[in-house]
Amino acid sequence: MEKKRICFKDFWSGFFHDDKATINFWKDLFTEFDYEFEIVDTDPDIIIFSLFGDYNRQRGQFHKKTIGNNSKKCFYTGENHPAIKEADLNLTFENTSDHNNIRLPLWILYGYEWGETKICDWGEIKNMKLVKKDSEGFCCFVYSNQIEHRNAFCRQLSKYKQVDCGGGCLNNVGGKVGDKMGWQKSYKFCIAYENAVQPGYTTEKILEAYRSNCIPIYYGSETIKDDFNPETFINAHDFDSNEDLIEYIKKVDSDEALYNSYMNKPIFSKKWLAVFNDPEKTYFRNIAQKIME
């Protein structure tokens, strides 16, 4: 098979160099399925681009008359941004198949970073379960973006017991925490609210709560149960109001049997467990094939 020249454009700061090395997801994806490729800056066969820059983006519009005019254009975003109809392929959070779109939510890339070195070999992440712990802390909240509905819920829950806030928002622990997930491990609950409310828009927030062995209190995607096991998190969408949600959190906090009912169950939905345990790696193979062929 002909070697493909691939150019990455407009990914987030640190995409090529930080410790998360997210670019390795794409490298391992193509390597897993025996595609030959090289990463280039000029004359690409394929351009994989995101939102964080000026490539093919002017006043929110998509333009092909730029670098790699004849290249295949693949748009990726983990952010709350819709598919781009002019792209040859979209990889977004959207469930729709319109505009040649495949759903690739941001939490997938985070799960990969915490797993093993090969696509679909996620090790402890794939088999993760919450485990009962003796926690000193009640609930944690670590955010930088000021999102009013999220801040409002945190303030309201704090009227029951103080929610410790370790980020830039509502900070009450004397400064920003360094090791977010390490710090969160001493808490029973974690507020895992998305920046925006859209079906399918599921980022790393709930997965980081699980990673910290906290019960996530989730709000964001109304289809969250398609991704994660509803028996392992508290879904704000199941309640008519914040008051009803908080009353239930109080009950879980004070009822040991109810609290324990969230433990020792797979965190992923049956749908995604099937994906991760598929010996043919069909989901990931399809993404690689759509990009490379």
N, C-alpha and C positions, 0 to 999 in steps of 0.2 A: 504494500500500500504506500502511496506517495507520502513523503514527509510533509507535514503541514507547518506553515509559518504562522505563529499565533502572536497577536499583539494585545496586551491588556491596557485599557485606557479608562481614566476617570474612576479608579477605585479609591478607597479611603486612604488617608495618610497612614503610612506604615505597612501597606498591603504587601510590599515586596520584602520588607526588612524587619518587621517587629517579631516578637517572640511567638505570636500566634501563627505567623507564616501562612496566612489563609491561601496564598497562591498555591501552596502545596496540595490543597484540595483538588484544584484543577489539574495540576501535574499528575497527581496520583490517579485521578479519574481517568485521564487519557492513557497513562501507563498500564493501569489495571486491565484495560481492554486492548492492549497491544497496538495502540496508535503511535506512529512515529511523528515527532513534532519538535520544534524549537521555538523558544521565546525570542521575539524580535521587536525592534522599534520601527522598522521601515519595511515596506513592500510585503505586508502580511497577506496570507490567504484568508485568515479569519481574525476578526476583531471582536473581542469580548469586552464590553464596556459597561460602566455603571453611571452613577449620578454625580460624582464628586469632581467636576471639572468642566471644561468648555468643549470637549470633543463632541461633535454632532449635536450640540445643544446651544441654541441661541433663542432667548426669550421663550424657553420651554419647548421649542420646536426641534424636530429631528431633521438633520441635513446630511445627505449622502455625499455632497460635493466637498469632501475634505480628504484627509489622508486615507489611503486604502479605498478609493472610490469603487473599485471592482471587488473588494473583499466581501466575504460573508459577514453580516453584522448580527451579533448575538448580544442582546441586552440582558444584564443581570441586575437585580436589586433585591435587597432584603428589607428595604424601606417601604413606607406607605406610598408607593408610586405605581400607577397602573402599567400594564404592558404597552409597548410602543408599536403601533400597528405597522409602521414602515420597516421595523426590524425583521430580519429573516427568521429569527428565533427569539422568544422571550423566556426568561427564567425568573419568575416572580413569585410572590406569595399568593397570587390569585388562583382560585379554584377553576376558573373558566378555561376552556380550551380555545377561546377566541384569540385571534391574532397569533396563531401558532405558539401558544403558551404552554409551558410545563411548570407545574408548581414546585418550587424549590425554596421553602421557607428558610429564614435566616438561622433558625435553631439547628438546622441540619449541619451547617458549617461549624457551629460551635460544638455540636456533638462530635463531629469528626475530629476537631482539634484535641478533644479530651480522650479520644479513643486510641486505637492502635495505629499502625502506620499504613494500613491499606483500607481502601474504600470497602465499607460494609463489615469490616472487622473492628467493631467498636468496643470490644472487650467489656469492661465493667459498665460502660455507659449503656450498652444495649440491654444489660441485665439489671440495671439499677432499680433499687427499691428503697423506700424510706424505712429507716430503722428507728425504733423508739430510743429516746435519749433523755437523760436527766439534764434539762436545760435551765439555766438561771434566767435567761431572757424570755420575754413574752413574744415580741414581734419586732422585725427589723424592716428598714425602708432605706434603700440606697439609690438615689437618683440625682442627676445633674440638671436635666431639663425641667423647667417649671411648667408642669401640666396641672391645670387648676382642678379638674375632677379627681385626679390622683392625690394631690395635696389635701383637698377637702376631705377625702375619705380617711387619709392618715390622721388628720386633726380630729375627726369624729371618733375614730377608733381609740385614739389616745385618751379620750374622756373615760374609757373603761380602764385601761392600763396604758402606761406610757409606751409608745412605739419609739424605739431608738432609731434615729435617723443619722446615717453615717456618710451621706453624700453631700452635695452642695445644696440640696433642697431641704429646708426645715431642720438643718443640722442642730443636734442637741447633745452631741457626744464630744465636743471640744475640737472638732476638725474632721476633715475627710479621712476615712479609713484607707489604709494602704492595700491590704489583702481582703478584698470584698468578700469572697466566698469563705475564706478562713474566719473572718469576723462573724459572718452570718451563722456559722455552725453552732453558736451558743444560744440560738433562738428556736422556739417552737414553730413560729409562723414567719412567713415572709410575704410582704405585699408585692405581688408580681403583676403590676398594671402596665399595659402597653401605652405608648405615647398617643396612639390613635385607636379608634374602634372601627375595625373593618373585618368582615368575614375572611378568614384565612391568614390575616396579618398576625403571625405568631413569631416573635423574635426569641432572643436568648433568655428573656427575663424569667419565664417559668422554669426553664431548664437550669438556670443558675440557682434558683430556689431549691430545686431537687438536689442539685450538686452539693448544696450546703446542708442537706438533710433537714430542710424546713418544709412544713406543709405550705404549699403556695396558696395564697389568696389571689385568685386570678381574675382579671378583667381585660377585655380587648376583643379578641375574635369570638364571635358567637358560635363558630364551628370548632372551638378548641377541643371538644371531645373526639373529633376526628383524629387529632394528633396525640393526645395524652389520655390516660386512663382516668375517667371521671371519679373513680373511687379513691384517687390519691391526691386530689386537690379540692379546694373550696372554690366553686365557680360562682362569682358574683352575678353572672347572668341568670342564675337559678332563683334569684331573690327579687322581690318587687321593689325593694328600697334598701338604702344603706342601713336603715334602722333594723330591718329584718335580717340582713346579712350579719350585722354586728351581734345581734342576739344569738344567731347561730354560732358565731365564732366564740362567744362567751360560753356556750354550751359545750363545744369541743374542748375548750380550754379547761373546763372544770369537770368534765366527764371522762375519766381515764379510759373506759371501754370504748367510747366513741372516738377519742383521740387515737387509740390503738388500732381502730378499724381502718385507718389510712395507711398503716404500716404493712410492710412485707408483701407488697403487690407490685407487679411490673408497672413502671410509670408510663410506658408508651401504650398507645391504643393497639388493639389487635391488628389493625390495618398496617401500622408501621412495624410492629414486631414481625409481621409476615414479610415486609420489605427487607428488614435487616437479616432475616433468617433464610431468605431465598437463595439457594445455592447457585442459581443462575444470575443473581444480582441484576434482575431485569430492569428495575427502576433506574439504577445508575447506568446500566448499559445503554438504555434508551437515551438518556441525556447525552452521554458521550457520542453516541451515534448521530444524534440530531445536530450536534455541534460540528463534528468532524466530517460527516458525509453529506 
